[in-house]
Amino acid sequence: MSRASKLTFAGTSLVTAGIVWFVHWSQEQEKASMHKGVERDMEKQRIQLERKAEFEMQKKLEEEYLKLQRVSPSTDGPPGEGQAKLSPGS
């Protein structure tokens, strides 16, 4: 083989190896970023489930407290709406 053909072969071999390495590295980076996204989504789902469970527990506690305490809905509006305000000396 001539010197020019050896250099051409060596150059194309190096370029091909570089391309293969870069594609492999790029795929690993993409895989890592997708894994982080999956972990982030799983964490969000876990937090959402915790909040839902907390809400359900609070709802059950409210129902139990309402059974224990009789709370009638207020028919009075907030002060100042059609009601006379009492002064401290009255």
PyMOL Python script that loads the backbone (N, CA, C, O; Angstrom):
from pymol import cmd

cmd.read_pdbstr("""\
ATOM      1  N   MET A   1       0.845  -1.175   0.000  1.00  0.00           N
ATOM      2  CA  MET A   1       0.000   0.000   0.000  1.00  0.00           C
ATOM      3  C   MET A   1       0.889   1.236   0.000  1.00  0.00           C
ATOM      4  O   MET A   1       1.969   1.264   0.591  1.00  0.00           O
ATOM      5  N   SER A   2       0.406   2.215  -0.662  1.00  0.00           N
ATOM      6  CA  SER A   2       1.161   3.452  -0.712  1.00  0.00           C
ATOM      7  C   SER A   2       0.960   4.237   0.585  1.00  0.00           C
ATOM      8  O   SER A   2       0.045   3.968   1.363  1.00  0.00           O
ATOM      9  N   ARG A   3       1.834   5.203   0.788  1.00  0.00           N
ATOM     10  CA  ARG A   3       1.762   6.014   1.991  1.00  0.00           C
ATOM     11  C   ARG A   3       0.442   6.785   2.040  1.00  0.00           C
ATOM     12  O   ARG A   3      -0.149   6.891   3.115  1.00  0.00           O
ATOM     13  N   ALA A   4      -0.030   7.313   0.946  1.00  0.00           N
ATOM     14  CA  ALA A   4      -1.278   8.074   0.902  1.00  0.00           C
ATOM     15  C   ALA A   4      -2.471   7.186   1.274  1.00  0.00           C
ATOM     16  O   ALA A   4      -3.360   7.617   2.008  1.00  0.00           O
ATOM     17  N   SER A   5      -2.492   5.962   0.775  1.00  0.00           N
ATOM     18  CA  SER A   5      -3.603   5.066   1.095  1.00  0.00           C
ATOM     19  C   SER A   5      -3.567   4.656   2.571  1.00  0.00           C
ATOM     20  O   SER A   5      -4.616   4.492   3.193  1.00  0.00           O
ATOM     21  N   LYS A   6      -2.350   4.490   3.141  1.00  0.00           N
ATOM     22  CA  LYS A   6      -2.240   4.158   4.564  1.00  0.00           C
ATOM     23  C   LYS A   6      -2.744   5.319   5.424  1.00  0.00           C
ATOM     24  O   LYS A   6      -3.453   5.102   6.407  1.00  0.00           O
ATOM     25  N   LEU A   7      -2.382   6.540   5.060  1.00  0.00           N
ATOM     26  CA  LEU A   7      -2.847   7.711   5.805  1.00  0.00           C
ATOM     27  C   LEU A   7      -4.362   7.878   5.677  1.00  0.00           C
ATOM     28  O   LEU A   7      -5.030   8.219   6.652  1.00  0.00           O
ATOM     29  N   THR A   8      -4.898   7.643   4.502  1.00  0.00           N
ATOM     30  CA  THR A   8      -6.346   7.738   4.296  1.00  0.00           C
ATOM     31  C   THR A   8      -7.065   6.696   5.141  1.00  0.00           C
ATOM     32  O   THR A   8      -8.071   6.999   5.782  1.00  0.00           O
ATOM     33  N   PHE A   9      -6.554   5.475   5.142  1.00  0.00           N
ATOM     34  CA  PHE A   9      -7.154   4.402   5.933  1.00  0.00           C
ATOM     35  C   PHE A   9      -7.089   4.724   7.425  1.00  0.00           C
ATOM     36  O   PHE A   9      -8.072   4.542   8.143  1.00  0.00           O
ATOM     37  N   ALA A  10      -5.937   5.202   7.890  1.00  0.00           N
ATOM     38  CA  ALA A  10      -5.779   5.555   9.307  1.00  0.00           C
ATOM     39  C   ALA A  10      -6.713   6.712   9.674  1.00  0.00           C
ATOM     40  O   ALA A  10      -7.339   6.692  10.734  1.00  0.00           O
ATOM     41  N   GLY A  11      -6.806   7.708   8.809  1.00  0.00           N
ATOM     42  CA  GLY A  11      -7.682   8.854   9.079  1.00  0.00           C
ATOM     43  C   GLY A  11      -9.145   8.451   9.152  1.00  0.00           C
ATOM     44  O   GLY A  11      -9.858   8.848  10.073  1.00  0.00           O
ATOM     45  N   THR A  12      -9.588   7.672   8.193  1.00  0.00           N
ATOM     46  CA  THR A  12     -10.995   7.246   8.218  1.00  0.00           C
ATOM     47  C   THR A  12     -11.284   6.329   9.402  1.00  0.00           C
ATOM     48  O   THR A  12     -12.379   6.365   9.963  1.00  0.00           O
ATOM     49  N   SER A  13     -10.304   5.505   9.785  1.00  0.00           N
ATOM     50  CA  SER A  13     -10.481   4.634  10.948  1.00  0.00           C
ATOM     51  C   SER A  13     -10.631   5.462  12.220  1.00  0.00           C
ATOM     52  O   SER A  13     -11.491   5.172  13.052  1.00  0.00           O
ATOM     53  N   LEU A  14      -9.787   6.507  12.377  1.00  0.00           N
ATOM     54  CA  LEU A  14      -9.879   7.369  13.557  1.00  0.00           C
ATOM     55  C   LEU A  14     -11.200   8.133  13.586  1.00  0.00           C
ATOM     56  O   LEU A  14     -11.832   8.261  14.635  1.00  0.00           O
ATOM     57  N   VAL A  15     -11.611   8.641  12.420  1.00  0.00           N
ATOM     58  CA  VAL A  15     -12.873   9.382  12.362  1.00  0.00           C
ATOM     59  C   VAL A  15     -14.036   8.451  12.693  1.00  0.00           C
ATOM     60  O   VAL A  15     -14.941   8.839  13.432  1.00  0.00           O
ATOM     61  N   THR A  16     -14.028   7.247  12.165  1.00  0.00           N
ATOM     62  CA  THR A  16     -15.090   6.283  12.447  1.00  0.00           C
ATOM     63  C   THR A  16     -15.122   5.928  13.929  1.00  0.00           C
ATOM     64  O   THR A  16     -16.195   5.880  14.530  1.00  0.00           O
ATOM     65  N   ALA A  17     -13.957   5.680  14.521  1.00  0.00           N
ATOM     66  CA  ALA A  17     -13.896   5.369  15.957  1.00  0.00           C
ATOM     67  C   ALA A  17     -14.410   6.555  16.775  1.00  0.00           C
ATOM     68  O   ALA A  17     -15.119   6.367  17.763  1.00  0.00           O
ATOM     69  N   GLY A  18     -14.054   7.769  16.366  1.00  0.00           N
ATOM     70  CA  GLY A  18     -14.535   8.963  17.071  1.00  0.00           C
ATOM     71  C   GLY A  18     -16.043   9.099  16.989  1.00  0.00           C
ATOM     72  O   GLY A  18     -16.692   9.447  17.975  1.00  0.00           O
ATOM     73  N   ILE A  19     -16.609   8.825  15.810  1.00  0.00           N
ATOM     74  CA  ILE A  19     -18.056   8.912  15.644  1.00  0.00           C
ATOM     75  C   ILE A  19     -18.752   7.864  16.506  1.00  0.00           C
ATOM     76  O   ILE A  19     -19.753   8.162  17.157  1.00  0.00           O
ATOM     77  N   VAL A  20     -18.228   6.638  16.514  1.00  0.00           N
ATOM     78  CA  VAL A  20     -18.825   5.578  17.329  1.00  0.00           C
ATOM     79  C   VAL A  20     -18.766   5.945  18.804  1.00  0.00           C
ATOM     80  O   VAL A  20     -19.745   5.759  19.527  1.00  0.00           O
ATOM     81  N   TRP A  21     -17.625   6.467  19.260  1.00  0.00           N
ATOM     82  CA  TRP A  21     -17.490   6.872  20.667  1.00  0.00           C
ATOM     83  C   TRP A  21     -18.465   7.996  20.999  1.00  0.00           C
ATOM     84  O   TRP A  21     -19.112   7.964  22.046  1.00  0.00           O
ATOM     85  N   PHE A  22     -18.579   8.997  20.111  1.00  0.00           N
ATOM     86  CA  PHE A  22     -19.467  10.130  20.370  1.00  0.00           C
ATOM     87  C   PHE A  22     -20.927   9.680  20.441  1.00  0.00           C
ATOM     88  O   PHE A  22     -21.670  10.129  21.314  1.00  0.00           O
ATOM     89  N   VAL A  23     -21.344   8.800  19.531  1.00  0.00           N
ATOM     90  CA  VAL A  23     -22.731   8.313  19.546  1.00  0.00           C
ATOM     91  C   VAL A  23     -22.992   7.539  20.835  1.00  0.00           C
ATOM     92  O   VAL A  23     -24.045   7.701  21.452  1.00  0.00           O
ATOM     93  N   HIS A  24     -22.046   6.705  21.244  1.00  0.00           N
ATOM     94  CA  HIS A  24     -22.198   5.955  22.494  1.00  0.00           C
ATOM     95  C   HIS A  24     -22.305   6.912  23.680  1.00  0.00           C
ATOM     96  O   HIS A  24     -23.184   6.744  24.526  1.00  0.00           O
ATOM     97  N   TRP A  25     -21.443   7.891  23.755  1.00  0.00           N
ATOM     98  CA  TRP A  25     -21.453   8.881  24.841  1.00  0.00           C
ATOM     99  C   TRP A  25     -22.766   9.658  24.844  1.00  0.00           C
ATOM    100  O   TRP A  25     -23.349   9.890  25.903  1.00  0.00           O
ATOM    101  N   SER A  26     -23.229  10.056  23.671  1.00  0.00           N
ATOM    102  CA  SER A  26     -24.476  10.810  23.552  1.00  0.00           C
ATOM    103  C   SER A  26     -25.661   9.982  24.047  1.00  0.00           C
ATOM    104  O   SER A  26     -26.537  10.502  24.738  1.00  0.00           O
ATOM    105  N   GLN A  27     -25.687   8.711  23.699  1.00  0.00           N
ATOM    106  CA  GLN A  27     -26.772   7.843  24.160  1.00  0.00           C
ATOM    107  C   GLN A  27     -26.737   7.664  25.671  1.00  0.00           C
ATOM    108  O   GLN A  27     -27.786   7.637  26.314  1.00  0.00           O
ATOM    109  N   GLU A  28     -25.555   7.543  26.239  1.00  0.00           N
ATOM    110  CA  GLU A  28     -25.436   7.415  27.697  1.00  0.00           C
ATOM    111  C   GLU A  28     -25.943   8.676  28.396  1.00  0.00           C
ATOM    112  O   GLU A  28     -26.622   8.592  29.420  1.00  0.00           O
ATOM    113  N   GLN A  29     -25.610   9.848  27.840  1.00  0.00           N
ATOM    114  CA  GLN A  29     -26.074  11.105  28.428  1.00  0.00           C
ATOM    115  C   GLN A  29     -27.593  11.209  28.354  1.00  0.00           C
ATOM    116  O   GLN A  29     -28.242  11.626  29.314  1.00  0.00           O
ATOM    117  N   GLU A  30     -28.148  10.833  27.226  1.00  0.00           N
ATOM    118  CA  GLU A  30     -29.598  10.883  27.061  1.00  0.00           C
ATOM    119  C   GLU A  30     -30.285   9.917  28.014  1.00  0.00           C
ATOM    120  O   GLU A  30     -31.317  10.244  28.599  1.00  0.00           O
ATOM    121  N   LYS A  31     -29.716   8.736  28.170  1.00  0.00           N
ATOM    122  CA  LYS A  31     -30.270   7.738  29.080  1.00  0.00           C
ATOM    123  C   LYS A  31     -30.242   8.258  30.518  1.00  0.00           C
ATOM    124  O   LYS A  31     -31.205   8.087  31.266  1.00  0.00           O
ATOM    125  N   ALA A  32     -29.137   8.891  30.898  1.00  0.00           N
ATOM    126  CA  ALA A  32     -29.018   9.435  32.251  1.00  0.00           C
ATOM    127  C   ALA A  32     -30.041  10.542  32.487  1.00  0.00           C
ATOM    128  O   ALA A  32     -30.652  10.605  33.554  1.00  0.00           O
ATOM    129  N   SER A  33     -30.230  11.416  31.497  1.00  0.00           N
ATOM    130  CA  SER A  33     -31.195  12.505  31.674  1.00  0.00           C
ATOM    131  C   SER A  33     -32.620  11.968  31.720  1.00  0.00           C
ATOM    132  O   SER A  33     -33.448  12.486  32.469  1.00  0.00           O
ATOM    133  N   MET A  34     -32.918  10.943  30.936  1.00  0.00           N
ATOM    134  CA  MET A  34     -34.251  10.338  30.990  1.00  0.00           C
ATOM    135  C   MET A  34     -34.480   9.674  32.343  1.00  0.00           C
ATOM    136  O   MET A  34     -35.583   9.731  32.888  1.00  0.00           O
ATOM    137  N   HIS A  35     -33.441   9.045  32.884  1.00  0.00           N
ATOM    138  CA  HIS A  35     -33.559   8.406  34.199  1.00  0.00           C
ATOM    139  C   HIS A  35     -33.856   9.455  35.270  1.00  0.00           C
ATOM    140  O   HIS A  35     -34.681   9.228  36.155  1.00  0.00           O
ATOM    141  N   LYS A  36     -33.183  10.598  35.188  1.00  0.00           N
ATOM    142  CA  LYS A  36     -33.453  11.667  36.149  1.00  0.00           C
ATOM    143  C   LYS A  36     -34.891  12.151  36.022  1.00  0.00           C
ATOM    144  O   LYS A  36     -35.537  12.445  37.028  1.00  0.00           O
ATOM    145  N   GLY A  37     -35.398  12.236  34.794  1.00  0.00           N
ATOM    146  CA  GLY A  37     -36.780  12.642  34.573  1.00  0.00           C
ATOM    147  C   GLY A  37     -37.763  11.648  35.172  1.00  0.00           C
ATOM    148  O   GLY A  37     -38.772  12.038  35.759  1.00  0.00           O
ATOM    149  N   VAL A  38     -37.465  10.365  35.023  1.00  0.00           N
ATOM    150  CA  VAL A  38     -38.329   9.326  35.596  1.00  0.00           C
ATOM    151  C   VAL A  38     -38.312   9.419  37.117  1.00  0.00           C
ATOM    152  O   VAL A  38     -39.356   9.314  37.761  1.00  0.00           O
ATOM    153  N   GLU A  39     -37.127   9.615  37.690  1.00  0.00           N
ATOM    154  CA  GLU A  39     -37.031   9.753  39.150  1.00  0.00           C
ATOM    155  C   GLU A  39     -37.824  10.969  39.628  1.00  0.00           C
ATOM    156  O   GLU A  39     -38.513  10.905  40.647  1.00  0.00           O
ATOM    157  N   ARG A  40     -37.726  12.070  38.893  1.00  0.00           N
ATOM    158  CA  ARG A  40     -38.445  13.287  39.257  1.00  0.00           C
ATOM    159  C   ARG A  40     -39.962  13.040  39.188  1.00  0.00           C
ATOM    160  O   ARG A  40     -40.700  13.470  40.074  1.00  0.00           O
ATOM    161  N   ASP A  41     -40.422  12.350  38.142  1.00  0.00           N
ATOM    162  CA  ASP A  41     -41.847  12.045  38.020  1.00  0.00           C
ATOM    163  C   ASP A  41     -42.325  11.138  39.141  1.00  0.00           C
ATOM    164  O   ASP A  41     -43.418  11.325  39.675  1.00  0.00           O
ATOM    165  N   MET A  42     -41.506  10.154  39.496  1.00  0.00           N
ATOM    166  CA  MET A  42     -41.881   9.246  40.581  1.00  0.00           C
ATOM    167  C   MET A  42     -41.970   9.996  41.902  1.00  0.00           C
ATOM    168  O   MET A  42     -42.860   9.729  42.709  1.00  0.00           O
ATOM    169  N   GLU A  43     -41.060  10.926  42.126  1.00  0.00           N
ATOM    170  CA  GLU A  43     -41.091  11.735  43.348  1.00  0.00           C
ATOM    171  C   GLU A  43     -42.356  12.598  43.392  1.00  0.00           C
ATOM    172  O   GLU A  43     -42.984  12.736  44.441  1.00  0.00           O
ATOM    173  N   LYS A  44     -42.722  13.174  42.249  1.00  0.00           N
ATOM    174  CA  LYS A  44     -43.947  13.978  42.190  1.00  0.00           C
ATOM    175  C   LYS A  44     -45.172  13.120  42.485  1.00  0.00           C
ATOM    176  O   LYS A  44     -46.079  13.549  43.199  1.00  0.00           O
ATOM    177  N   GLN A  45     -45.198  11.911  41.936  1.00  0.00           N
ATOM    178  CA  GLN A  45     -46.326  11.012  42.199  1.00  0.00           C
ATOM    179  C   GLN A  45     -46.378  10.617  43.667  1.00  0.00           C
ATOM    180  O   GLN A  45     -47.460  10.528  44.246  1.00  0.00           O
ATOM    181  N   ARG A  46     -45.214  10.379  44.276  1.00  0.00           N
ATOM    182  CA  ARG A  46     -45.179  10.018  45.688  1.00  0.00           C
ATOM    183  C   ARG A  46     -45.726  11.155  46.545  1.00  0.00           C
ATOM    184  O   ARG A  46     -46.517  10.929  47.460  1.00  0.00           O
ATOM    185  N   ILE A  47     -45.298  12.378  46.240  1.00  0.00           N
ATOM    186  CA  ILE A  47     -45.775  13.544  46.992  1.00  0.00           C
ATOM    187  C   ILE A  47     -47.274  13.726  46.798  1.00  0.00           C
ATOM    188  O   ILE A  47     -47.997  14.036  47.745  1.00  0.00           O
ATOM    189  N   GLN A  48     -47.736  13.531  45.571  1.00  0.00           N
ATOM    190  CA  GLN A  48     -49.162  13.663  45.287  1.00  0.00           C
ATOM    191  C   GLN A  48     -49.969  12.631  46.073  1.00  0.00           C
ATOM    192  O   GLN A  48     -51.019  12.958  46.626  1.00  0.00           O
ATOM    193  N   LEU A  49     -49.486  11.386  46.127  1.00  0.00           N
ATOM    194  CA  LEU A  49     -50.183  10.357  46.892  1.00  0.00           C
ATOM    195  C   LEU A  49     -50.187  10.670  48.383  1.00  0.00           C
ATOM    196  O   LEU A  49     -51.182  10.439  49.069  1.00  0.00           O
ATOM    197  N   GLU A  50     -49.065  11.199  48.885  1.00  0.00           N
ATOM    198  CA  GLU A  50     -49.014  11.584  50.302  1.00  0.00           C
ATOM    199  C   GLU A  50     -50.024  12.678  50.600  1.00  0.00           C
ATOM    200  O   GLU A  50     -50.723  12.630  51.613  1.00  0.00           O
ATOM    201  N   ARG A  51     -50.099  13.664  49.715  1.00  0.00           N
ATOM    202  CA  ARG A  51     -51.048  14.769  49.924  1.00  0.00           C
ATOM    203  C   ARG A  51     -52.485  14.267  49.851  1.00  0.00           C
ATOM    204  O   ARG A  51     -53.342  14.706  50.618  1.00  0.00           O
ATOM    205  N   LYS A  52     -52.744  13.350  48.929  1.00  0.00           N
ATOM    206  CA  LYS A  52     -54.097  12.794  48.805  1.00  0.00           C
ATOM    207  C   LYS A  52     -54.456  12.019  50.072  1.00  0.00           C
ATOM    208  O   LYS A  52     -55.570  12.142  50.581  1.00  0.00           O
ATOM    209  N   ALA A  53     -53.514  11.220  50.582  1.00  0.00           N
ATOM    210  CA  ALA A  53     -53.763  10.461  51.809  1.00  0.00           C
ATOM    211  C   ALA A  53     -53.994  11.406  52.980  1.00  0.00           C
ATOM    212  O   ALA A  53     -54.876  11.169  53.806  1.00  0.00           O
ATOM    213  N   GLU A  54     -53.211  12.468  53.056  1.00  0.00           N
ATOM    214  CA  GLU A  54     -53.379  13.465  54.122  1.00  0.00           C
ATOM    215  C   GLU A  54     -54.752  14.128  54.033  1.00  0.00           C
ATOM    216  O   GLU A  54     -55.422  14.335  55.045  1.00  0.00           O
ATOM    217  N   PHE A  55     -55.159  14.456  52.807  1.00  0.00           N
ATOM    218  CA  PHE A  55     -56.473  15.074  52.603  1.00  0.00           C
ATOM    219  C   PHE A  55     -57.585  14.132  53.048  1.00  0.00           C
ATOM    220  O   PHE A  55     -58.520  14.547  53.732  1.00  0.00           O
ATOM    221  N   GLU A  56     -57.483  12.864  52.659  1.00  0.00           N
ATOM    222  CA  GLU A  56     -58.502  11.883  53.050  1.00  0.00           C
ATOM    223  C   GLU A  56     -58.541  11.725  54.568  1.00  0.00           C
ATOM    224  O   GLU A  56     -59.620  11.630  55.153  1.00  0.00           O
ATOM    225  N   MET A  57     -57.372  11.697  55.209  1.00  0.00           N
ATOM    226  CA  MET A  57     -57.331  11.569  56.657  1.00  0.00           C
ATOM    227  C   MET A  57     -57.984  12.785  57.318  1.00  0.00           C
ATOM    228  O   MET A  57     -58.753  12.642  58.268  1.00  0.00           O
ATOM    229  N   GLN A  58     -57.676  13.975  56.814  1.00  0.00           N
ATOM    230  CA  GLN A  58     -58.277  15.193  57.365  1.00  0.00           C
ATOM    231  C   GLN A  58     -59.793  15.197  57.173  1.00  0.00           C
ATOM    232  O   GLN A  58     -60.542  15.650  58.039  1.00  0.00           O
ATOM    233  N   LYS A  59     -60.226  14.687  56.027  1.00  0.00           N
ATOM    234  CA  LYS A  59     -61.663  14.622  55.758  1.00  0.00           C
ATOM    235  C   LYS A  59     -62.347  13.673  56.740  1.00  0.00           C
ATOM    236  O   LYS A  59     -63.424  13.985  57.249  1.00  0.00           O
ATOM    237  N   LYS A  60     -61.733  12.516  57.012  1.00  0.00           N
ATOM    238  CA  LYS A  60     -62.298  11.561  57.969  1.00  0.00           C
ATOM    239  C   LYS A  60     -62.311  12.143  59.378  1.00  0.00           C
ATOM    240  O   LYS A  60     -63.281  11.978  60.117  1.00  0.00           O
ATOM    241  N   LEU A  61     -61.219  12.832  59.745  1.00  0.00           N
ATOM    242  CA  LEU A  61     -61.173  13.454  61.071  1.00  0.00           C
ATOM    243  C   LEU A  61     -62.261  14.510  61.212  1.00  0.00           C
ATOM    244  O   LEU A  61     -62.899  14.620  62.259  1.00  0.00           O
ATOM    245  N   GLU A  62     -62.466  15.276  60.166  1.00  0.00           N
ATOM    246  CA  GLU A  62     -63.507  16.305  60.211  1.00  0.00           C
ATOM    247  C   GLU A  62     -64.879  15.659  60.411  1.00  0.00           C
ATOM    248  O   GLU A  62     -65.692  16.138  61.201  1.00  0.00           O
ATOM    249  N   GLU A  63     -65.126  14.559  59.682  1.00  0.00           N
ATOM    250  CA  GLU A  63     -66.403  13.862  59.839  1.00  0.00           C
ATOM    251  C   GLU A  63     -66.570  13.342  61.262  1.00  0.00           C
ATOM    252  O   GLU A  63     -67.660  13.439  61.825  1.00  0.00           O
ATOM    253  N   GLU A  64     -65.506  12.789  61.857  1.00  0.00           N
ATOM    254  CA  GLU A  64     -65.579  12.289  63.227  1.00  0.00           C
ATOM    255  C   GLU A  64     -65.826  13.423  64.214  1.00  0.00           C
ATOM    256  O   GLU A  64     -66.636  13.288  65.132  1.00  0.00           O
ATOM    257  N   TYR A  65     -65.129  14.538  64.025  1.00  0.00           N
ATOM    258  CA  TYR A  65     -65.323  15.674  64.927  1.00  0.00           C
ATOM    259  C   TYR A  65     -66.732  16.244  64.805  1.00  0.00           C
ATOM    260  O   TYR A  65     -67.334  16.659  65.795  1.00  0.00           O
ATOM    261  N   LEU A  66     -67.246  16.258  63.588  1.00  0.00           N
ATOM    262  CA  LEU A  66     -68.600  16.769  63.419  1.00  0.00           C
ATOM    263  C   LEU A  66     -69.618  15.839  64.069  1.00  0.00           C
ATOM    264  O   LEU A  66     -70.667  16.300  64.520  1.00  0.00           O
ATOM    265  N   LYS A  67     -69.329  14.536  64.127  1.00  0.00           N
ATOM    266  CA  LYS A  67     -70.221  13.607  64.821  1.00  0.00           C
ATOM    267  C   LYS A  67     -70.166  13.844  66.327  1.00  0.00           C
ATOM    268  O   LYS A  67     -71.188  13.765  67.007  1.00  0.00           O
ATOM    269  N   LEU A  68     -68.975  14.133  66.847  1.00  0.00           N
ATOM    270  CA  LEU A  68     -68.809  14.345  68.282  1.00  0.00           C
ATOM    271  C   LEU A  68     -69.341  15.701  68.722  1.00  0.00           C
ATOM    272  O   LEU A  68     -69.923  15.828  69.800  1.00  0.00           O
ATOM    273  N   GLN A  69     -69.142  16.697  67.895  1.00  0.00           N
ATOM    274  CA  GLN A  69     -69.587  18.052  68.224  1.00  0.00           C
ATOM    275  C   GLN A  69     -70.726  18.409  67.295  1.00  0.00           C
ATOM    276  O   GLN A  69     -70.651  18.226  66.080  1.00  0.00           O
ATOM    277  N   ARG A  70     -71.753  18.910  67.883  1.00  0.00           N
ATOM    278  CA  ARG A  70     -72.838  19.372  67.033  1.00  0.00           C
ATOM    279  C   ARG A  70     -72.534  20.805  66.650  1.00  0.00           C
ATOM    280  O   ARG A  70     -72.518  21.701  67.494  1.00  0.00           O
ATOM    281  N   VAL A  71     -72.297  21.006  65.381  1.00  0.00           N
ATOM    282  CA  VAL A  71     -72.000  22.344  64.886  1.00  0.00           C
ATOM    283  C   VAL A  71     -73.110  22.720  63.930  1.00  0.00           C
ATOM    284  O   VAL A  71     -73.306  22.085  62.893  1.00  0.00           O
ATOM    285  N   SER A  72     -73.836  23.770  64.301  1.00  0.00           N
ATOM    286  CA  SER A  72     -74.907  24.211  63.412  1.00  0.00           C
ATOM    287  C   SER A  72     -74.363  25.321  62.523  1.00  0.00           C
ATOM    288  O   SER A  72     -73.553  26.138  62.961  1.00  0.00           O
ATOM    289  N   PRO A  73     -74.806  25.347  61.289  1.00  0.00           N
ATOM    290  CA  PRO A  73     -74.328  26.405  60.407  1.00  0.00           C
ATOM    291  C   PRO A  73     -74.807  27.759  60.900  1.00  0.00           C
ATOM    292  O   PRO A  73     -75.939  27.895  61.365  1.00  0.00           O
ATOM    293  N   SER A  74     -73.969  28.728  60.798  1.00  0.00           N
ATOM    294  CA  SER A  74     -74.272  30.065  61.280  1.00  0.00           C
ATOM    295  C   SER A  74     -75.212  30.757  60.302  1.00  0.00           C
ATOM    296  O   SER A  74     -74.999  30.737  59.089  1.00  0.00           O
ATOM    297  N   THR A  75     -76.264  31.374  60.860  1.00  0.00           N
ATOM    298  CA  THR A  75     -77.183  32.139  60.005  1.00  0.00           C
ATOM    299  C   THR A  75     -76.824  33.605  60.037  1.00  0.00           C
ATOM    300  O   THR A  75     -77.358  34.400  59.263  1.00  0.00           O
ATOM    301  N   ASP A  76     -75.927  33.963  60.924  1.00  0.00           N
ATOM    302  CA  ASP A  76     -75.494  35.352  61.026  1.00  0.00           C
ATOM    303  C   ASP A  76     -74.440  35.610  59.972  1.00  0.00           C
ATOM    304  O   ASP A  76     -73.588  34.763  59.701  1.00  0.00           O
ATOM    305  N   GLY A  77     -74.508  36.775  59.387  1.00  0.00           N
ATOM    306  CA  GLY A  77     -73.476  37.170  58.445  1.00  0.00           C
ATOM    307  C   GLY A  77     -72.312  37.765  59.190  1.00  0.00           C
ATOM    308  O   GLY A  77     -72.360  37.889  60.414  1.00  0.00           O
ATOM    309  N   PRO A  78     -71.285  38.128  58.496  1.00  0.00           N
ATOM    310  CA  PRO A  78     -70.159  38.781  59.158  1.00  0.00           C
ATOM    311  C   PRO A  78     -70.584  40.111  59.744  1.00  0.00           C
ATOM    312  O   PRO A  78     -71.524  40.731  59.244  1.00  0.00           O
ATOM    313  N   PRO A  79     -69.915  40.564  60.793  1.00  0.00           N
ATOM    314  CA  PRO A  79     -70.288  41.838  61.423  1.00  0.00           C
ATOM    315  C   PRO A  79     -70.222  42.967  60.397  1.00  0.00           C
ATOM    316  O   PRO A  79     -69.321  43.026  59.561  1.00  0.00           O
ATOM    317  N   GLY A  80     -71.200  43.852  60.490  1.00  0.00           N
ATOM    318  CA  GLY A  80     -71.202  45.013  59.606  1.00  0.00           C
ATOM    319  C   GLY A  80     -72.150  44.851  58.438  1.00  0.00           C
ATOM    320  O   GLY A  80     -72.401  45.819  57.721  1.00  0.00           O
ATOM    321  N   GLU A  81     -72.670  43.692  58.228  1.00  0.00           N
ATOM    322  CA  GLU A  81     -73.617  43.491  57.128  1.00  0.00           C
ATOM    323  C   GLU A  81     -75.023  43.449  57.712  1.00  0.00           C
ATOM    324  O   GLU A  81     -75.539  42.381  58.042  1.00  0.00           O
ATOM    325  N   GLY A  82     -75.622  44.594  57.834  1.00  0.00           N
ATOM    326  CA  GLY A  82     -76.999  44.652  58.320  1.00  0.00           C
ATOM    327  C   GLY A  82     -77.117  44.538  59.824  1.00  0.00           C
ATOM    328  O   GLY A  82     -78.231  44.568  60.346  1.00  0.00           O
ATOM    329  N   GLN A  83     -76.014  44.410  60.541  1.00  0.00           N
ATOM    330  CA  GLN A  83     -76.068  44.317  61.988  1.00  0.00           C
ATOM    331  C   GLN A  83     -75.463  45.580  62.578  1.00  0.00           C
ATOM    332  O   GLN A  83     -74.509  46.145  62.043  1.00  0.00           O
ATOM    333  N   ALA A  84     -76.024  45.997  63.665  1.00  0.00           N
ATOM    334  CA  ALA A  84     -75.509  47.179  64.336  1.00  0.00           C
ATOM    335  C   ALA A  84     -74.285  46.794  65.132  1.00  0.00           C
ATOM    336  O   ALA A  84     -74.293  45.810  65.872  1.00  0.00           O
ATOM    337  N   LYS A  85     -73.234  47.574  64.978  1.00  0.00           N
ATOM    338  CA  LYS A  85     -72.043  47.318  65.759  1.00  0.00           C
ATOM    339  C   LYS A  85     -72.218  47.941  67.125  1.00  0.00           C
ATOM    340  O   LYS A  85     -72.682  49.074  67.256  1.00  0.00           O
ATOM    341  N   LEU A  86     -71.844  47.195  68.127  1.00  0.00           N
ATOM    342  CA  LEU A  86     -71.962  47.710  69.485  1.00  0.00           C
ATOM    343  C   LEU A  86     -70.680  48.398  69.874  1.00  0.00           C
ATOM    344  O   LEU A  86     -69.586  47.902  69.605  1.00  0.00           O
ATOM    345  N   SER A  87     -70.818  49.515  70.494  1.00  0.00           N
ATOM    346  CA  SER A  87     -69.633  50.215  70.964  1.00  0.00           C
ATOM    347  C   SER A  87     -69.245  49.642  72.319  1.00  0.00           C
ATOM    348  O   SER A  87     -70.095  49.065  72.998  1.00  0.00           O
ATOM    349  N   PRO A  88     -67.993  49.782  72.734  1.00  0.00           N
ATOM    350  CA  PRO A  88     -67.562  49.203  74.009  1.00  0.00           C
ATOM    351  C   PRO A  88     -68.344  49.710  75.201  1.00  0.00           C
ATOM    352  O   PRO A  88     -68.464  48.991  76.193  1.00  0.00           O
ATOM    353  N   GLY A  89     -68.881  50.915  75.146  1.00  0.00           N
ATOM    354  CA  GLY A  89     -69.613  51.469  76.296  1.00  0.00           C
ATOM    355  C   GLY A  89     -71.081  51.099  76.288  1.00  0.00           C
ATOM    356  O   GLY A  89     -71.778  51.478  77.230  1.00  0.00           O
ATOM    357  N   SER A  90     -71.601  50.402  75.317  1.00  0.00           N
ATOM    358  CA  SER A  90     -73.030  50.102  75.241  1.00  0.00           C
ATOM    359  C   SER A  90     -73.434  48.949  76.117  1.00  0.00           C
ATOM    360  O   SER A  90     -74.609  48.584  76.155  1.00  0.00           O
TER     361      SER A  90
END
""", "prot")
cmd.dss("prot")
cmd.show_as("cartoon", "prot")
cmd.util.cbc("prot")
cmd.orient("prot")
